[in-house]
Amino acid sequence: MNVKIFNIDRDHAQIKPRLITTFENVLSGGEFILGKEVRALEEEFAAYVGTKYAVGVASGTDAIKIGGLALGLKAGDRFVTTPNTYIATAMALTEHGCVPRFCDIEDGSYNMDPAALEDLLKKEPGIRLCIPVHLYGQPCRLDEIREICGRYGVMLMEDACQAHGSRYKGRNVGTMSDVAAFSFYPTKNLGCYGDGGMIVTDNDEAYKQMLILRAHGQTDRHVHDVQGFVSRLDELQAALVRVKLPHLDDWNIARRRNASLYDAGLEGLPVKKPAEEPYAYHVYHLYVIAVEEREPLRAYLGERGIITLVHYPTPIHLQKVYSHLGYGPGSFPVAERAARRIISLPIYPSLNEDEIAYVCEAISGFYRK
Ligand SMILES: Cc1ncc(COP(=O)(O)O)c(C=O)c1O
């Protein structure tokens, strides 16, 4: 049997006819950039998340970039995130001369450790923005992080790029910070068919800035007072995401069902399973296990047609691009240990019981041999 790591076409088989009709409608509709589909998606996404505003942009990376700049971040300003995220969480703002600082994660959830955050803010006063990530679809400890940021006067941005539909203590992610960033990268829980992203906020002033920044810094027609970007969501991507948004909750339920099947199938094996925290509604963008023999196990699964990935093999403080920041091996032991041990197993809505049983049986076979 072959088990792919993603299977987008199969996930969307039921809505394919609607996607095709929508595609044709946009082609003949005559509006291609920031038109009625984008406006409608912005309204629907804001209503789904529960924020006053949503602003469509060209990618999740741009959502972080424009979100941060709309909050007033300038070159030289420092922000903090975790080292075990996708590089974009940091690079979105280092591109603009902002300086990343990192703090370690919790071993259980792989998310930002509030105690490590507080240590850093104490040691390095003046950090302006904190960007915790809801990694793999599980919300981070928002109450603690918010309280600490409040005490140190640090603004907060949720990186919700992997967590569409996830909830913290019953509240939707994206509603508990100054701004939040979502990605519509095709493999995300809510993806488009190219690049796309969305920023959400309740902040009137930040919202105004986002609209200006995403469109050449234009404050009025042919008036450009600030440096801006070309970061516009296009009609086609917005229209296709609109077809998918009403299915997101059901797809997340399917992901959660698949996670439970894995949990049961991996019981008793020397594998650390992902743990859903008591405060979390985990949407399993990724189902990540941790093992001692990572590469031999991945090779064994690969020989049996099972594709796995690693998110992420190199913590970003150890990437060459950030070698000037003064970090090195040992700076963040929890994140570094996780990076050596984690494996992402296939987990998408259309993955079926037989496929999950096959993956679990293969992992079990590896440990029996
Ligand atoms: C945690 C995280 N942050 C940011 C991004 C950037 O999103 P995009 O690829 O849409 O630019 C991604 C997705 O790749 C991500 O997983």
The ligand as a MOL file (V3000), in Angstrom:
LIG
                    3D

  0  0  0     0  0            999 V3000
M  V30 BEGIN CTAB
M  V30 COUNTS 16 16 0 0 0
M  V30 BEGIN ATOM
M  V30 1 C 4.1140 28.1850 11.4080 0
M  V30 2 C 4.1490 28.8240 10.0530 0
M  V30 3 N 4.3630 30.1510 9.9600 0
M  V30 4 C 4.3830 30.7760 8.7770 0
M  V30 5 C 4.1860 30.0850 7.6030 0
M  V30 6 C 4.2720 30.8160 6.3040 0
M  V30 7 O 3.1490 30.6690 5.5070 0
M  V30 8 P 3.2840 30.7350 3.8910 0
M  V30 9 O 3.9610 29.4960 3.4490 0
M  V30 10 O 1.8630 30.8310 3.4480 0
M  V30 11 O 4.0590 31.9610 3.5640 0
M  V30 12 C 3.9350 28.7130 7.6500 0
M  V30 13 C 3.6400 27.9110 6.4520 0
M  V30 14 O 4.3620 27.4930 5.6520 0
M  V30 15 C 3.9430 28.0530 8.9010 0
M  V30 16 O 3.7380 26.7380 9.0040 0
M  V30 END ATOM
M  V30 BEGIN BOND
M  V30 1 1 1 2
M  V30 2 1 2 3
M  V30 3 2 2 15
M  V30 4 2 3 4
M  V30 5 1 4 5
M  V30 6 1 5 6
M  V30 7 2 5 12
M  V30 8 1 6 7
M  V30 9 1 7 8
M  V30 10 2 8 9
M  V30 11 1 8 10
M  V30 12 1 8 11
M  V30 13 1 12 13
M  V30 14 1 12 15
M  V30 15 2 13 14
M  V30 16 1 15 16
M  V30 END BOND
M  V30 END CTAB
M  END
